[in-house]
Amino acid sequence: MTAPPRPRINPRKLLLSKWTATTPRDKEKHFLVTRLVPPLAPSEAVELVELEAVHSGRSQVLSWRELADVSLWRQGWL
């Protein structure tokens, strides 16, 4: 059996995108990208995003590249 394909992610188009955690914690399964964290230098690319849990409103900051890990995240609300 083959692994699901890794989603192609464009960090500039992540704002307001929806994500589902493959292993929910504290009833937090569905998330929304609420903010692209600006880099320290304007010439650098965006590396971090802020995810907000729909259920609790709790926010977390992580590298947008982690969203491509299909063992942790699925694109959309499933």
N, CA, C and O atoms as CSV, one atom per row, in Angstrom:
chain,resi,resn,atom,element,x,y,z
A,1,MET,N,N,0.855,-1.187,0.000
A,1,MET,CA,C,0.000,0.000,0.000
A,1,MET,C,C,0.891,1.237,0.000
A,1,MET,O,O,1.868,1.301,0.746
A,2,THR,N,N,0.561,2.203,-0.822
A,2,THR,CA,C,1.371,3.409,-0.910
A,2,THR,C,C,0.792,4.495,-0.025
A,2,THR,O,O,-0.404,4.523,0.265
A,3,ALA,N,N,1.666,5.379,0.392
A,3,ALA,CA,C,1.249,6.503,1.241
A,3,ALA,C,C,0.493,7.519,0.396
A,3,ALA,O,O,0.742,7.629,-0.804
A,4,PRO,N,N,-0.430,8.265,1.007
A,4,PRO,CA,C,-1.129,9.309,0.249
A,4,PRO,C,C,-0.130,10.351,-0.237
A,4,PRO,O,O,0.878,10.602,0.424
A,5,PRO,N,N,-0.400,10.953,-1.377
A,5,PRO,CA,C,0.545,11.956,-1.894
A,5,PRO,C,C,0.593,13.178,-0.987
A,5,PRO,O,O,-0.408,13.574,-0.391
A,6,ARG,N,N,1.776,13.758,-0.900
A,6,ARG,CA,C,1.943,14.983,-0.103
A,6,ARG,C,C,1.286,16.132,-0.852
A,6,ARG,O,O,1.490,16.284,-2.057
A,7,PRO,N,N,0.498,16.943,-0.150
A,7,PRO,CA,C,-0.140,18.069,-0.843
A,7,PRO,C,C,0.888,19.120,-1.246
A,7,PRO,O,O,1.854,19.374,-0.527
A,8,ARG,N,N,0.663,19.717,-2.392
A,8,ARG,CA,C,1.514,20.839,-2.816
A,8,ARG,C,C,0.967,22.075,-2.136
A,8,ARG,O,O,-0.213,22.402,-2.266
A,9,ILE,N,N,1.826,22.751,-1.419
A,9,ILE,CA,C,1.382,23.894,-0.625
A,9,ILE,C,C,2.128,25.145,-1.058
A,9,ILE,O,O,3.356,25.160,-1.136
A,10,ASN,N,N,1.369,26.186,-1.336
A,10,ASN,CA,C,1.933,27.487,-1.640
A,10,ASN,C,C,1.725,28.340,-0.392
A,10,ASN,O,O,0.582,28.662,-0.070
A,11,PRO,N,N,2.795,28.723,0.330
A,11,PRO,CA,C,2.624,29.449,1.587
A,11,PRO,C,C,1.870,30.767,1.440
A,11,PRO,O,O,1.237,31.223,2.392
A,12,ARG,N,N,1.927,31.381,0.267
A,12,ARG,CA,C,1.223,32.658,0.079
A,12,ARG,C,C,-0.289,32.469,-0.024
A,12,ARG,O,O,-1.045,33.429,0.125
A,13,LYS,N,N,-0.737,31.232,-0.280
A,13,LYS,CA,C,-2.168,30.972,-0.427
A,13,LYS,C,C,-2.746,30.218,0.770
A,13,LYS,O,O,-3.857,29.694,0.688
A,14,LEU,N,N,-2.015,30.156,1.869
A,14,LEU,CA,C,-2.468,29.409,3.042
A,14,LEU,C,C,-3.492,30.148,3.897
A,14,LEU,O,O,-4.277,29.511,4.599
A,15,LEU,N,N,-3.499,31.452,3.852
A,15,LEU,CA,C,-4.380,32.225,4.719
A,15,LEU,C,C,-5.831,31.790,4.526
A,15,LEU,O,O,-6.331,31.739,3.402
A,16,LEU,N,N,-6.502,31.477,5.639
A,16,LEU,CA,C,-7.885,31.026,5.711
A,16,LEU,C,C,-8.105,29.621,5.143
A,16,LEU,O,O,-9.245,29.215,4.916
A,17,SER,N,N,-7.018,28.880,4.912
A,17,SER,CA,C,-7.189,27.498,4.470
A,17,SER,C,C,-7.575,26.622,5.662
A,17,SER,O,O,-7.275,26.948,6.811
A,18,LYS,N,N,-8.247,25.503,5.369
A,18,LYS,CA,C,-8.778,24.616,6.403
A,18,LYS,C,C,-7.945,23.342,6.465
A,18,LYS,O,O,-7.510,22.817,5.440
A,19,TRP,N,N,-7.727,22.846,7.706
A,19,TRP,CA,C,-6.904,21.661,7.928
A,19,TRP,C,C,-7.539,20.768,8.987
A,19,TRP,O,O,-8.197,21.249,9.909
A,20,THR,N,N,-7.331,19.466,8.843
A,20,THR,CA,C,-7.819,18.488,9.809
A,20,THR,C,C,-6.625,17.762,10.397
A,20,THR,O,O,-5.779,17.252,9.663
A,21,ALA,N,N,-6.555,17.715,11.715
A,21,ALA,CA,C,-5.488,16.964,12.400
A,21,ALA,C,C,-5.816,15.479,12.302
A,21,ALA,O,O,-6.962,15.087,12.518
A,22,THR,N,N,-4.827,14.651,11.980
A,22,THR,CA,C,-5.070,13.214,11.882
A,22,THR,C,C,-5.212,12.573,13.252
A,22,THR,O,O,-5.850,11.529,13.387
A,23,THR,N,N,-4.616,13.195,14.278
A,23,THR,CA,C,-4.731,12.712,15.654
A,23,THR,C,C,-5.225,13.869,16.517
A,23,THR,O,O,-4.418,14.637,17.042
A,24,PRO,N,N,-6.539,14.000,16.668
A,24,PRO,CA,C,-7.082,15.123,17.452
A,24,PRO,C,C,-6.676,15.040,18.925
A,24,PRO,O,O,-6.560,13.955,19.493
A,25,ARG,N,N,-6.465,16.205,19.522
A,25,ARG,CA,C,-6.183,16.315,20.963
A,25,ARG,C,C,-7.161,17.306,21.557
A,25,ARG,O,O,-7.420,18.354,20.966
A,26,ASP,N,N,-7.704,16.989,22.713
A,26,ASP,CA,C,-8.634,17.876,23.424
A,26,ASP,C,C,-9.796,18.320,22.527
A,26,ASP,O,O,-10.206,19.480,22.563
A,27,LYS,N,N,-10.316,17.403,21.735
A,27,LYS,CA,C,-11.439,17.655,20.820
A,27,LYS,C,C,-11.094,18.663,19.727
A,27,LYS,O,O,-11.987,19.184,19.059
A,28,GLU,N,N,-9.812,18.937,19.543
A,28,GLU,CA,C,-9.383,19.866,18.498
A,28,GLU,C,C,-8.979,19.063,17.271
A,28,GLU,O,O,-7.917,18.442,17.241
A,29,LYS,N,N,-9.830,19.084,16.271
A,29,LYS,CA,C,-9.592,18.330,15.051
A,29,LYS,C,C,-9.499,19.254,13.838
A,29,LYS,O,O,-8.653,19.062,12.964
A,30,HIS,N,N,-10.372,20.252,13.795
A,30,HIS,CA,C,-10.429,21.150,12.643
A,30,HIS,C,C,-9.755,22.477,12.969
A,30,HIS,O,O,-9.960,23.061,14.033
A,31,PHE,N,N,-8.948,22.931,12.020
A,31,PHE,CA,C,-8.155,24.144,12.205
A,31,PHE,C,C,-8.275,25.035,10.981
A,31,PHE,O,O,-8.571,24.582,9.875
A,32,LEU,N,N,-8.033,26.328,11.220
A,32,LEU,CA,C,-8.056,27.337,10.177
A,32,LEU,C,C,-6.765,28.151,10.279
A,32,LEU,O,O,-6.367,28.550,11.373
A,33,VAL,N,N,-6.121,28.394,9.155
A,33,VAL,CA,C,-4.936,29.262,9.154
A,33,VAL,C,C,-5.435,30.694,9.258
A,33,VAL,O,O,-6.065,31.209,8.334
A,34,THR,N,N,-5.153,31.333,10.382
A,34,THR,CA,C,-5.670,32.687,10.618
A,34,THR,C,C,-4.654,33.784,10.346
A,34,THR,O,O,-5.007,34.958,10.233
A,35,ARG,N,N,-3.374,33.387,10.241
A,35,ARG,CA,C,-2.352,34.427,10.060
A,35,ARG,C,C,-1.094,33.817,9.480
A,35,ARG,O,O,-0.709,32.706,9.844
A,36,LEU,N,N,-0.450,34.545,8.574
A,36,LEU,CA,C,0.892,34.211,8.109
A,36,LEU,C,C,1.832,35.072,8.943
A,36,LEU,O,O,1.733,36.299,8.924
A,37,VAL,N,N,2.731,34.444,9.666
A,37,VAL,CA,C,3.649,35.189,10.535
A,37,VAL,C,C,4.714,35.828,9.648
A,37,VAL,O,O,5.438,35.123,8.945
A,38,PRO,N,N,4.815,37.152,9.673
A,38,PRO,CA,C,5.781,37.821,8.801
A,38,PRO,C,C,7.221,37.501,9.228
A,38,PRO,O,O,7.509,37.416,10.422
A,39,PRO,N,N,8.114,37.327,8.263
A,39,PRO,CA,C,9.521,37.066,8.596
A,39,PRO,C,C,10.173,38.307,9.191
A,39,PRO,O,O,9.665,39.420,9.051
A,40,LEU,N,N,11.297,38.100,9.852
A,40,LEU,CA,C,12.009,39.229,10.456
A,40,LEU,C,C,12.501,40.207,9.406
A,40,LEU,O,O,12.410,41.421,9.590
A,41,ALA,N,N,13.019,39.684,8.311
A,41,ALA,CA,C,13.486,40.543,7.216
A,41,ALA,C,C,12.457,40.493,6.082
A,41,ALA,O,O,12.037,39.405,5.687
A,42,PRO,N,N,12.050,41.639,5.560
A,42,PRO,CA,C,11.042,41.662,4.497
A,42,PRO,C,C,11.438,40.879,3.245
A,42,PRO,O,O,10.570,40.448,2.486
A,43,SER,N,N,12.723,40.695,3.026
A,43,SER,CA,C,13.171,39.984,1.834
A,43,SER,C,C,13.081,38.458,1.989
A,43,SER,O,O,13.245,37.726,1.013
A,44,GLU,N,N,12.822,37.982,3.206
A,44,GLU,CA,C,12.728,36.547,3.445
A,44,GLU,C,C,11.309,36.046,3.174
A,44,GLU,O,O,10.351,36.819,3.167
A,45,ALA,N,N,11.198,34.741,2.953
A,45,ALA,CA,C,9.895,34.121,2.682
A,45,ALA,C,C,9.173,33.795,3.992
A,45,ALA,O,O,9.800,33.662,5.043
A,46,VAL,N,N,7.870,33.670,3.913
A,46,VAL,CA,C,7.059,33.276,5.064
A,46,VAL,C,C,7.412,31.841,5.449
A,46,VAL,O,O,7.436,30.955,4.595
A,47,GLU,N,N,7.683,31.615,6.725
A,47,GLU,CA,C,8.010,30.266,7.213
A,47,GLU,C,C,6.985,29.745,8.210
A,47,GLU,O,O,6.804,28.534,8.336
A,48,LEU,N,N,6.312,30.650,8.922
A,48,LEU,CA,C,5.416,30.239,9.998
A,48,LEU,C,C,3.988,30.688,9.729
A,48,LEU,O,O,3.743,31.738,9.134
A,49,VAL,N,N,3.043,29.853,10.190
A,49,VAL,CA,C,1.626,30.201,10.112
A,49,VAL,C,C,1.005,30.023,11.493
A,49,VAL,O,O,1.525,29.284,12.330
A,50,GLU,N,N,-0.099,30.701,11.718
A,50,GLU,CA,C,-0.840,30.531,12.959
A,50,GLU,C,C,-2.118,29.760,12.641
A,50,GLU,O,O,-2.912,30.169,11.793
A,51,LEU,N,N,-2.301,28.641,13.333
A,51,LEU,CA,C,-3.500,27.817,13.181
A,51,LEU,C,C,-4.403,28.042,14.375
A,51,LEU,O,O,-3.929,28.106,15.510
A,52,GLU,N,N,-5.700,28.163,14.132
A,52,GLU,CA,C,-6.658,28.314,15.219
A,52,GLU,C,C,-7.616,27.123,15.197
A,52,GLU,O,O,-8.193,26.791,14.161
A,53,ALA,N,N,-7.775,26.487,16.360
A,53,ALA,CA,C,-8.702,25.373,16.485
A,53,ALA,C,C,-10.130,25.906,16.426
A,53,ALA,O,O,-10.466,26.863,17.125
A,54,VAL,N,N,-10.962,25.297,15.604
A,54,VAL,CA,C,-12.341,25.744,15.460
A,54,VAL,C,C,-13.120,25.497,16.747
A,54,VAL,O,O,-13.929,26.332,17.149
A,55,HIS,N,N,-12.886,24.366,17.393
A,55,HIS,CA,C,-13.644,23.983,18.590
A,55,HIS,C,C,-13.359,24.897,19.786
A,55,HIS,O,O,-14.285,25.362,20.450
A,56,SER,N,N,-12.075,25.151,20.057
A,56,SER,CA,C,-11.702,25.873,21.272
A,56,SER,C,C,-11.224,27.299,21.032
A,56,SER,O,O,-11.228,28.115,21.953
A,57,GLY,N,N,-10.814,27.607,19.810
A,57,GLY,CA,C,-10.257,28.927,19.526
A,57,GLY,C,C,-8.797,29.056,19.910
A,57,GLY,O,O,-8.203,30.122,19.746
A,58,ARG,N,N,-8.204,27.966,20.426
A,58,ARG,CA,C,-6.786,27.983,20.801
A,58,ARG,C,C,-5.938,28.125,19.542
A,58,ARG,O,O,-6.232,27.516,18.514
A,59,SER,N,N,-4.884,28.933,19.630
A,59,SER,CA,C,-3.992,29.157,18.489
A,59,SER,C,C,-2.638,28.519,18.739
A,59,SER,O,O,-2.183,28.386,19.875
A,60,GLN,N,N,-2.012,28.133,17.641
A,60,GLN,CA,C,-0.646,27.619,17.698
A,60,GLN,C,C,0.089,28.080,16.449
A,60,GLN,O,O,-0.503,28.243,15.382
A,61,VAL,N,N,1.385,28.285,16.602
A,61,VAL,CA,C,2.228,28.704,15.485
A,61,VAL,C,C,3.109,27.529,15.109
A,61,VAL,O,O,3.713,26.891,15.971
A,62,LEU,N,N,3.180,27.244,13.805
A,62,LEU,CA,C,4.046,26.171,13.333
A,62,LEU,C,C,4.543,26.495,11.935
A,62,LEU,O,O,4.022,27.385,11.264
A,63,SER,N,N,5.545,25.767,11.516
A,63,SER,CA,C,6.078,25.930,10.166
A,63,SER,C,C,5.033,25.445,9.170
A,63,SER,O,O,4.417,24.400,9.378
A,64,TRP,N,N,4.831,26.189,8.099
A,64,TRP,CA,C,3.831,25.783,7.118
A,64,TRP,C,C,4.219,24.469,6.470
A,64,TRP,O,O,3.351,23.771,5.945
A,65,ARG,N,N,5.493,24.109,6.488
A,65,ARG,CA,C,5.941,22.846,5.893
A,65,ARG,C,C,5.412,21.628,6.656
A,65,ARG,O,O,5.279,20.546,6.084
A,66,GLU,N,N,5.109,21.805,7.950
A,66,GLU,CA,C,4.554,20.698,8.731
A,66,GLU,C,C,3.184,20.287,8.208
A,66,GLU,O,O,2.779,19.138,8.385
A,67,LEU,N,N,2.472,21.197,7.573
A,67,LEU,CA,C,1.153,20.881,7.035
A,67,LEU,C,C,1.233,19.883,5.873
A,67,LEU,O,O,0.235,19.248,5.532
A,68,ALA,N,N,2.404,19.746,5.274
A,68,ALA,CA,C,2.577,18.790,4.174
A,68,ALA,C,C,2.772,17.364,4.685
A,68,ALA,O,O,2.789,16.424,3.890
A,69,ASP,N,N,2.920,17.188,5.996
A,69,ASP,CA,C,3.102,15.857,6.578
A,69,ASP,C,C,1.734,15.187,6.700
A,69,ASP,O,O,0.959,15.517,7.598
A,70,VAL,N,N,1.436,14.245,5.800
A,70,VAL,CA,C,0.108,13.618,5.775
A,70,VAL,C,C,-0.134,12.716,6.976
A,70,VAL,O,O,-1.268,12.296,7.208
A,71,SER,N,N,0.894,12.412,7.737
A,71,SER,CA,C,0.678,11.634,8.956
A,71,SER,C,C,0.146,12.524,10.087
A,71,SER,O,O,-0.340,12.015,11.097
A,72,LEU,N,N,0.236,13.856,9.923
A,72,LEU,CA,C,-0.238,14.806,10.930
A,72,LEU,C,C,-1.439,15.622,10.483
A,72,LEU,O,O,-2.325,15.918,11.285
A,73,TRP,N,N,-1.474,15.990,9.201
A,73,TRP,CA,C,-2.484,16.929,8.707
A,73,TRP,C,C,-3.083,16.470,7.384
A,73,TRP,O,O,-2.417,15.838,6.564
A,74,ARG,N,N,-4.358,16.803,7.197
A,74,ARG,CA,C,-5.062,16.610,5.922
A,74,ARG,C,C,-5.645,17.961,5.537
A,74,ARG,O,O,-6.188,18.682,6.374
A,75,GLN,N,N,-5.524,18.292,4.259
A,75,GLN,CA,C,-6.061,19.567,3.795
A,75,GLN,C,C,-7.571,19.491,3.716
A,75,GLN,O,O,-8.116,18.505,3.220
A,76,GLY,N,N,-8.256,20.521,4.198
A,76,GLY,CA,C,-9.712,20.560,4.231
A,76,GLY,C,C,-10.240,20.032,5.546
A,76,GLY,O,O,-9.476,19.564,6.391
A,77,TRP,N,N,-11.553,20.107,5.717
A,77,TRP,CA,C,-12.182,19.579,6.933
A,77,TRP,C,C,-12.827,18.250,6.584
A,77,TRP,O,O,-13.816,18.199,5.853
A,78,LEU,N,N,-12.266,17.194,7.106
A,78,LEU,CA,C,-12.752,15.848,6.809
A,78,LEU,C,C,-13.548,15.292,7.953
A,78,LEU,O,O,-14.036,14.165,7.875
